[in-house]
């Protein structure tokens, strides 16, 4: 399952040992690592990148989530961004919706006290024992957060509301007095603008989701080349889980676009130019 993992260590040396352990588990095929970063909180309580973030094979699609969490850990005073400047641009939507809830951030922030170092990684793992065994041996505090499809769920709810509002306004327009029709038509026009923006967002998320699928599957296929037979079966299981997750996410996005399409005067907002067929 796709997760954001944060391991907090007592010092920098242990953190880099932990990072090496994660990369070793990736090399062996026990887990799949997509993006990593090492974050340090100095004795003054300032959070900064210890090393440049590794966006991994998925690039910005995954690196954004790592960058989002780093930014949030920086707190309201702000982060000494340094090498992560490019990653954090345009993160407003991703920070607010991409699975980094306040409880998770609070737990990590409370553990990442002055003088400690954290390894942040986006991973796929079938079970937690390999990672926990390696990191807990280094006295790390390990936190995980599943990447729920919050953005897709939010778009689905907003699209349902837009479709309902549009139907109601159309009914009102039929029965309205002549002097009230202009106001109703104005409301419909504003709603159509909102529908258009929602539809464009659904299209963008659909393309991003496909890009993430391709990159994640390709990464795991590369792992399989050097893995033993037993681990190949585990990687294959992770690939199937990734594909199933992709299908669920795309169905939500297509349904959202179909709903707002009613307000846009089309049967479906997202066209079938982006194939839903899995790898």
Secondary structure, 3 states (H helix, E strand, C coil): CEEEEEEEECCHHHHHHHHHHHHHHHHHCCEEEEEEEEEEECCCCCEEECCCCECCCCCHHHHHHHHHHHHHHCCCCCCECHHHHHHHCCCHHHHHHCCCCHHHHHHHHHHCCCCCEEEEEEEEECCCHHHHHHHHCCCCEEEEEECCCHHHHHHHHHHHHHHHHHHHHHHHHHHCCHHHHHHHHHHHHHHHHHHHHHHHHHHHHHHHHHHHHHHHHHHHHHHHHHCCHHHHHHHHHHHHHHHHHHHHHHHHHHHHHHHHHHHHCCCCCCCCCCCCCCC
